[in-house]
Amino acid sequence: MGQQNSVEYRVEGRGDIVTGPSPFDDLPVECISNIISFTSPRDACVVSSVLKTFGSAVQSDSVWEKSLPLWFEKVAELLSVWWFEIRGKMNTRLLSLGTRYSAYIVFKTDARKVRGEMRDVMKPKKREDGWMEAELGEFFNEKGCYEVELSVIEIKSPYWKCGLIIQGIECRPTRSR
């Protein structure tokens, strides 16, 4: 993985504490992500704070897709509209308590249908899976017994909108800034 993390760990059977590179540094990120995907969202957040290696692995979609199914059942394509509004709700009991989350809209654009100038208001980033994502905002899951409502609304622009394909909304633990 390229990152060398210094850790202390016990060697089984000897009881010695060894300081040195983490044995996880030699594993591919995809392997670590797969292992972490079998834990709870709370455990994934905890391990991400232990080593940089785990922090990178926890950002993978494979970690969150089992426990946070926020994908729409079908993708939605914006054909040609003057304004649009997307809303979603999620119960925070699905999330780890005491954790700050970022919400992202996941989308693609059909270049053949986009008319005029495309504004990067939300500063989207290209993902490894070919989709784009833009951060919508953050929230803190303090008690875990409420619903979080997410929305994307565009009604002020005087331009027709088309060519936007929306996969869904994702919520992931916020990286330290």
N, C-alpha and C positions, 0 to 999 in steps of 0.2 A: 504494500500500500504506500510505501514511501515515508510514512510518518513514523518516527521512532518515539515511543512514549516510554518514559522510565516509570516502572511500577515496582511495588514490593509484593511478593506472593510467597506462599508456603509450598515447599516441595513435599508432596505426599509421602508419608512413611519416614521422612527424616525430621520434620518439624523445623527445618531451617527456613529463615526468611531470606529470600534472594532479591536483590535490587538489580534491575536491568531492564532491557527492552521487553515490552509486552509480548507474550507468545501470540497474541491476536494480530500483531503487526504484519505477520506473514500471510494471513488469510485474505482472500479477495473481499472487497466491500460487499459484493452480492451474497457471498456465503454468510457473512456476519448479519446482513439484513434479513436473510432467510431465517437464521436462528432466532433473531430478535422478534420476528413476526409471530412466533409461537408464544410470546409473552403477552401481558396485558399492556394497554396504553400507558398506564402508570409506570410499569417496570421499564418500558422502552424509554420513557423520559428520565428515569433514574439512571439507567446504564449510559444514556447519552452524556450525562454529566461526569461519568467516571473517567473515560478516555476519549481523546479526539477521534480515535478510530471508530468508537461506537457512535459518536456524534454524527459523523459522516454517514454511517450505515443507517441510522435512524431516520434520515431524511428521505430514504427510498420509499416509493409508493407501496412496495411489497410489504413493508412493515405495517402500514396503516390500512390497506384495503380490506383486511379481514375484520378489523374492529370498528372502522369508521366508514361505513358504506354511504357516502354522500353523493354518489354518481346518480345522474338522472337515469331512469329506465331506458330512455331512448335519447339520442342526441337531438338537440334542437338546432335547426338552421334558420337563421334570420333571412327571409327572402327579400322583402322590400317593405320597410315600415318607416313611419315618420318618428315614432318614439317606441321605446320598449322598456319592459320592467320584468325582472326576474326576482322571485322571492323563494326562500327556503327556510325551514325551521328544523332544529335539532335539539333533542333533549340532552342536557349537559351531563346526565348520569352516565352517558357512554364515554365520557372523558375523565382524565385523571384530575383529582382535586388539587387545588393549589398550583395550577399550571396555567401559564399564559399561552394562548393559541393565536395563530394567524390564519385567516380565511383567505383562500385563493379561488379565483374563477379560472377554470381550465377550458381552453378554447382553441380553435383554428380559424383561419380565414381562407375563404375561397377567392384567390387572387383574380379569377375570371369574373367574379361578380362584384368585387369591391369597386365602388365608383368614387372618383375624386380623391381627395386627400384623406389618408388615414392618420389620425392623431394618436400619438402614444401617451395619452393622458395618464394611464396607470402604469407606464413603464413595464410592459410585459417581458418575460424572459422565456427563451426556448427551453423545453424540457428534453430529456433523453428519449422519451417515448414519442417525440414528434409533435406533441401538443405545446401550446403556449400557456403560461400562467401569469396572472397579475394579482398582486396582493390587494384584498379589499379592505382589510383592517385587522385589528387585534381585539381579543377579549380575554378576561381572566376568569377561570372557572374556580370560584371560591367555595361554593356549597354543593354544587352538583345536583341541584333539584329544580332547575329552571330550564326554560327553552331559550335558545339563542335564535334570533331571527336575522337572516342575512338577505341583503337585497342589492341589486344592481339596477339603477334606473337612469335612463337617458331620455329626457323630454325637452331639453332646452336648445339643442342644436337644430338649426334650420335645414339641415341636410337629410336626405333619405339615407337609411342605413340598410345594408344588405351584405351578404357574403360571410356572416359570422356564424360559426358552428360551435355550439356550446356543449361540452362533455359533462360538466358538473361543477360542484363547489367542493373544495377540500379544506379541512381544518387540520393543521399540524402544529405541534409545539413550536413556539417562537424561538428562533436562534438568538443567542445573546448578541447584543449590538454594541 
